[in-house]
Amino acid sequence: MSVLSDRDIRGAIEAGEVRIDPYDPRDLQPSSVDLHLDRSFRVFRNNRYAFIDVRSPQPDLTELLRVDDDEPFILHPGEFVLGQTVEWVELPNDLVARLEGKSSLGRLGLLIHSTAGYVDPGWKGNLTLELSNVANLPIALYYGMRIGQISFFRMSSTVDRPYGSAELGSKYQGQSEPTASAFHRDFAESRGRDQPADVPGKPADVPASAAAHSDAARS
């Protein structure tokens, strides 16, 4: 696996192999492309649930907010919100990408992802940012500012099942706004896989309460 240079990134974009929209050639760095902050943020509403239950959908856990062009979004110390890139990104089936923060913003205490820095082959969509402030002062964020950079790695071969394949159940393919976690779907899918199939001729399991009721009726 090798990192694409600026020359290779430029060639991949010009050939339509990689899509970054909008793309400004001035954002091309030696081994990455700078990405910019969109105006949408998904904030957590801590007064709606007693705790975050990873098995439950909890649709009201977050709320989507938008800022105007010159309006700052204030990220407070210790706060965690979801943002997204202005750019829509698409990857071919033989490239994987990494999303990283800008060094200058990291020196201010701004982190742009906690775990989701990996972009799979076949990805299509805006990239969700996991924004957190580890500084001691609030940080003002602005629409259109440079927020991170994406680099690309050539894989040893084309993948058999790119992100978005039906059998993978990819949760975030085609997202166009900061998307809340869909981790609860893993529990529903695992329950479906663990459910034993009916065997022809085998009597179905009878709940204990029903069995007790039947015994009482016979006595």
Secondary structure per residue as TSV (DSSP state, phi and psi in degrees):
chain	resnum	aa	ss	phi	psi
A	1	M	-	360.0	127.4
A	2	S	E	-124.8	149.2
A	3	V	E	-83.1	134.0
A	4	L	-	-74.6	135.4
A	5	S	-	-80.9	172.8
A	6	D	H	-58.5	-37.7
A	7	R	H	-63.5	-43.6
A	8	D	H	-70.4	-37.3
A	9	I	H	-63.2	-45.8
A	10	R	H	-59.0	-43.4
A	11	G	H	-65.3	-39.1
A	12	A	H	-66.0	-37.8
A	13	I	H	-69.9	-44.3
A	14	E	H	-65.4	-31.9
A	15	A	T	-82.5	-5.7
A	16	G	T	79.6	9.6
A	17	E	S	-71.1	-40.5
A	18	V	S	-115.9	135.6
A	19	R	E	-114.6	126.6
A	20	I	E	-130.6	115.2
A	21	D	E	-134.9	116.7
A	22	P	S	-78.1	156.8
A	23	Y	-	-128.6	131.6
A	24	D	-	-118.8	121.1
A	25	P	G	-54.1	-23.0
A	26	R	G	-70.2	-14.3
A	27	D	G	-86.1	-4.0
A	28	L	B	-76.4	121.5
A	29	Q	-	-104.7	176.0
A	30	P	S	-54.1	-34.2
A	31	S	S	-143.0	25.4
A	32	S	-	-162.0	176.0
A	33	V	E	-127.3	129.9
A	34	D	E	-70.8	140.5
A	35	L	E	-118.4	160.1
A	36	H	E	-122.2	156.0
A	37	L	B	-83.8	129.6
A	38	D	-	-81.3	177.6
A	39	R	S	-92.0	-3.1
A	40	S	E	-99.9	138.2
A	41	F	E	-136.6	141.8
A	42	R	E	-111.2	113.4
A	43	V	E	-105.1	153.1
A	44	F	E	-90.4	134.8
A	45	R	-	-102.9	100.2
A	46	N	T	-75.3	-7.4
A	47	N	T	-96.8	5.5
A	48	R	S	-100.2	-22.8
A	49	Y	-	-137.8	149.4
A	50	A	S	-71.1	-29.5
A	51	F	S	-160.4	166.3
A	52	I	-	-86.4	118.0
A	53	D	-	-103.0	109.6
A	54	V	T	-68.8	-11.4
A	55	R	T	-91.0	-9.6
A	56	S	S	-114.8	148.0
A	57	P	-	-61.7	-43.1
A	58	Q	-	45.8	64.4
A	59	P	T	-63.7	-23.3
A	60	D	T	-95.2	11.4
A	61	L	S	-67.0	-32.9
A	62	T	E	-125.6	162.8
A	63	E	E	-137.0	137.5
A	64	L	E	-88.5	126.6
A	65	L	E	-121.0	152.6
A	66	R	E	-130.8	143.4
A	67	V	-	-112.2	153.9
A	68	D	-	-76.6	175.0
A	69	D	T	-54.0	-48.3
A	70	D	T	-103.6	7.2
A	71	E	-	-84.8	127.7
A	72	P	-	-78.2	146.7
A	73	F	E	-101.6	120.0
A	74	I	E	-92.5	117.1
A	75	L	E	-101.8	114.5
A	76	H	-	-83.9	158.5
A	77	P	T	-55.1	132.1
A	78	G	T	79.2	-2.6
A	79	E	-	-83.9	148.9
A	80	F	E	-130.2	125.2
A	81	V	E	-137.8	164.2
A	82	L	E	-102.3	134.1
A	83	G	E	-124.9	-166.2
A	84	Q	E	-156.5	165.5
A	85	T	E	-81.6	150.0
A	86	V	E	-62.5	-36.0
A	87	E	E	-78.7	137.6
A	88	W	E	-88.5	130.4
A	89	V	E	-121.5	136.1
A	90	E	E	-130.9	136.3
A	91	L	-	-118.4	146.1
A	92	P	-	-76.4	-178.7
A	93	N	T	-85.8	5.1
A	94	D	T	-127.2	15.6
A	95	L	E	-125.3	140.0
A	96	V	E	-120.6	150.5
A	97	A	E	-126.5	159.2
A	98	R	E	-125.5	133.3
A	99	L	E	-103.3	123.7
A	100	E	E	-130.4	159.7
A	101	G	E	-80.3	170.7
A	102	K	-	-88.0	137.4
A	103	S	H	-58.4	-41.1
A	104	S	H	-64.2	-33.5
A	105	L	H	-77.5	-34.6
A	106	G	H	-61.9	-32.6
A	107	R	T	-72.6	-11.4
A	108	L	T	-97.3	-4.9
A	109	G	T	97.6	12.4
A	110	L	E	-97.5	123.4
A	111	L	E	-108.7	139.1
A	112	I	S	-106.0	-9.4
A	113	H	-	-155.2	147.0
A	114	S	S	-99.9	-40.5
A	115	T	S	-137.4	-24.4
A	116	A	-	-91.4	60.5
A	117	G	-	-97.3	-0.2
A	118	Y	E	-101.1	129.5
A	119	V	E	-118.1	116.9
A	120	D	-	-74.4	155.7
A	121	P	T	-58.2	138.3
A	122	G	T	89.7	-2.9
A	123	W	-	-61.3	143.1
A	124	K	E	-142.1	124.3
A	125	G	E	148.9	173.9
A	126	N	E	-73.8	151.9
A	127	L	E	-95.4	124.8
A	128	T	E	-76.0	135.9
A	129	L	E	-106.1	135.5
A	130	E	E	-100.4	90.7
A	131	L	E	-89.8	129.2
A	132	S	E	-142.5	149.3
A	133	N	E	-111.4	110.6
A	134	V	-	-102.1	10.2
A	135	A	S	-85.6	178.7
A	136	N	S	-97.1	-2.4
A	137	L	S	-126.2	153.8
A	138	P	-	-62.0	151.5
A	139	I	E	-119.2	129.2
A	140	A	E	-90.3	125.3
A	141	L	E	-111.4	145.8
A	142	Y	-	-129.2	143.6
A	143	Y	T	-57.5	131.5
A	144	G	T	89.4	-7.0
A	145	M	-	-70.9	152.1
A	146	R	E	-67.5	127.8
A	147	I	E	-120.0	-24.4
A	148	G	E	-168.4	-172.1
A	149	Q	E	-145.5	146.4
A	150	I	E	-117.7	132.6
A	151	S	E	-118.2	161.2
A	152	F	E	-128.4	143.0
A	153	F	E	-127.5	130.0
A	154	R	E	-82.8	127.3
A	155	M	-	-84.2	165.5
A	156	S	S	-67.9	-25.3
A	157	S	S	-160.6	168.1
A	158	T	-	-69.8	138.1
A	159	V	-	-74.1	151.1
A	160	D	S	-77.4	-36.6
A	161	R	S	-126.8	89.0
A	162	P	-	-68.6	163.0
A	163	Y	T	-56.4	135.8
A	164	G	T	99.9	-8.9
A	165	S	-	-62.8	143.2
A	166	A	G	-58.3	-38.3
A	167	E	G	-74.1	-14.9
A	168	L	G	-84.0	-24.2
A	169	G	T	64.7	39.3
A	170	S	-	-58.7	128.0
A	171	K	S	-83.5	-26.8
A	172	Y	S	-122.1	12.0
A	173	Q	T	-61.6	131.5
A	174	G	T	79.6	12.9
A	175	Q	-	-66.8	141.4
A	176	S	-	-128.3	13.0
A	177	E	S	-150.8	162.1
A	178	P	-	-56.1	119.3
A	179	T	-	-105.4	127.7
A	180	A	-	-65.7	160.2
A	181	S	-	-61.0	137.4
A	182	A	-	-113.1	28.5
A	183	F	T	-61.1	-29.3
A	184	H	H	-58.6	-24.0
A	185	R	H	-65.3	-27.1
A	186	D	H	-61.0	-38.0
A	187	F	H	-68.4	-42.3
A	188	A	H	-64.0	-41.4
A	189	E	H	-68.0	-38.2
A	190	S	H	-68.8	-35.0
A	191	R	H	-64.4	-38.0
A	192	G	H	-65.2	-37.8
A	193	R	H	-71.8	-33.5
A	194	D	H	-80.3	-14.0
A	195	Q	S	-67.1	120.8
A	196	P	-	-67.0	141.0
A	197	A	-	-76.9	150.2
A	198	D	-	-69.4	136.3
A	199	V	-	-105.4	124.9
A	200	P	T	-57.2	133.8
A	201	G	T	86.7	-11.9
A	202	K	S	-93.0	127.8
A	203	P	-	-64.4	143.3
A	204	A	-	-69.5	151.8
A	205	D	-	-64.1	138.7
A	206	V	-	-106.5	125.7
A	207	P	-	-54.9	148.2
A	208	A	H	-58.2	-39.1
A	209	S	H	-65.2	-38.1
A	210	A	H	-70.1	-39.2
A	211	A	H	-62.8	-42.1
A	212	A	H	-64.3	-38.1
A	213	H	H	-65.5	-39.9
A	214	S	H	-65.9	-41.4
A	215	D	H	-62.1	-39.9
A	216	A	H	-64.8	-36.1
A	217	A	H	-68.8	-31.4
A	218	R	H	-80.5	-20.7
A	219	S	-	-82.6	360.0
